[in-house]
Amino acid sequence: MNAAPADQIRLLDLQALDVRLTQLAHKRKSLPEHAEITSLEGDLTQHRDLLVAAQTEESDCAREQTKAEHDVDQVRQRAARDQQRLDSGAGMSPKDLENLQHEVASLAKRQGDLEDVVLEVMERREAAQERVTELTGRVASVQAKVDDAVKRRDAATAGIDAETAGVTKEREVVAASVPADLIKLYDKLRTQSGGVGAARLYQRRCEGCRLELNITELNEVRAAAADAVVRCENCRRILVRTPESGL
């Protein structure tokens, strides 16, 4: 393949732009905020799960407390009715009065047991409520950190994207000035060779593979016409000759 020396030189400009685009893509992907956000979101999920569990426990305790208080009220009302009957004694035999006294005593004990249950449930509910308050604060704190990290990431990516857009536009301009067949070869080699399709020959060394050309290779390059597109024998990239090639 042949191409004007100026077109081959422009490949170096194109390569520099492609390297910059690769660097920008890597920088965007490797922003520390990505890992920070992932870690924080993991913490946030964990705290939210704990909060839901605490809220569920508090809700269960509330229902249990309501039921226990209802049971206490029922026993209290029944005991009050029995006490009224006992106090009046109207129409009751001594045996009936004795049985009623036993029932009142039994209801008093039952009421005491149920009130103990209410107190125990209230303590558990209070502990759950404290846990809900604590975890709500934690969730809010971690969410604030996530929001801050997202804001920093978005600002960083916006800057990178703006630079990427500028470099991409510049690349389009440079690529349009290079013959299509030369661009096609360059892009093919760039894909095959880790993103570098053209390299400068500098002081007899290929800047693509960093290896110095041997005397035979140098003689072949020296003998090649100025518009000949030469390739590095080691890495097969397009070898661009410049006044600093050492030929």
Buried (B, 14 or more C-beta within 10 A) or exposed (E): EEBEBEBBBBBBBBBBBBBBBBBBEEBBEEBEBBEBBEEBBEBBEEBBEBBEBBBEBBEBBBEBBEEBBEBBEEBBEBBEEBBEBBEEEEEBEEEEEEEBEEBBEEBBEBBEEBBEBBEBBBEBBEBBBEBBEBBBEBBEEBBEBBEBBBEBBEEBBEEBEEBBEEBEEBBEEBBEEBBEEBBEBBBEBBEEBEEBBBBBBBEBBBBBBEBEBEEEBBEEBEEBEEEBBBBBBBBBBBBBBBEEBBB
